[in-house]
Amino acid sequence: MLPLPESQSTSTDGELAVALPSAIAALPDTHREVATLAMLHGQKIAEICLVLRIPKAAVKMRLYRARVRLRRALKSFAPASG
């Protein structure tokens, strides 16, 4: 696969920077709060358990589901395979 020309790469990065907050905002509340703590604030699962007062399994499941939804919402930004 050939690398994108600089102008296309920058444009895509800018579009992703706009799309990501919207995709996060569209998550259900329970998924959004876990995703925000983990992905944006860098908190570990154990820390999220304490902050939200929920079991470790619940944090892991919510984070997994948030990532799946974000991946689907942002799939147009994924590099083409092939």
Residue pairs with C-beta under 8 A, 6 or more apart in sequence:
1 79
1 80
1 82
3 9
4 12
12 77
15 77
16 74
16 77
19 73
19 74
19 77
20 70
20 74
23 69
23 70
23 73
23 74
24 32
24 35
24 36
24 40
24 70
25 32
26 69
26 73
27 35
27 66
27 69
27 70
30 62
31 62
31 63
31 65
31 66
31 69
32 66
33 52
34 48
34 52
34 59
34 62
34 63
34 66
35 62
35 63
35 66
35 67
35 70
37 43
37 47
37 48
37 51
37 52
38 44
38 45
38 48
38 63
43 51
45 56
45 59
45 60
45 63
46 56
48 59
48 63
49 55
49 56
49 59
52 59
